[in-house]
Amino acid sequence: MDVDFKLLLTLGGMLVSVVSAAVIVKTKLQAVIETLADVEQRLRKLDAAADRAQTQQEVMGQRVQVLSSMLSPEKMEARAREIASILKDIEHIKRKVCT
């Protein structure tokens, strides 16, 4: 096999091409890894914000449920009857004391 200058030059050129392509791929891969890390960090922040929002929504739902049960017509009617009964008892006690 005859090795001459042209063959060595061609092989050298191919080697330089392969090495430069590997460097370019390495650089691009590093950029993709950095972008992926940034996206992951943003995703974690969004996940935390979504968790906080869900917790706040659940708390508000519980508060609305408590207020709803406190202001239900049945309970309001029972309280009105109880207050009327207490007022009646107070009036009765006032008459008793005054006489």
WOSUL-V664685 format. One line per field, one symbol per residue. ss: DSSP state (H for helix, E for strand, - for the rest). phi: phi as a letter, one per 20 degrees, with the letter a starting at -180 (. if undefined). psi: psi as a letter, one per 40 degrees, with the letter a starting at -180 (. if undefined). A space follows every 10 residues. Layout:
BEGIN
ss: ???
phi: ???
psi: ???
END
This chain:
BEGIN
ss: ----HHHHHH HHHHHHHHHH HHHHHHHHHH HHHHHHHHHH HHHHHHHHHH HHHHHHHHHH HHHHHHHHHH --HHHHHHHH HHHHHHHHHH HHHHHHHH-
phi: .eddffffff ffffffffff ffffffffff ffffffffff ffffffffff ffffffffff ffffffffff dfgfffffff ffffffffff fffgffffe
psi: hhhadddddd dddddddddd dddddddddd dddddddddd dddddddddd dddddddddd dddddddddd eidddddddd dddddddddd dddddddd.
END
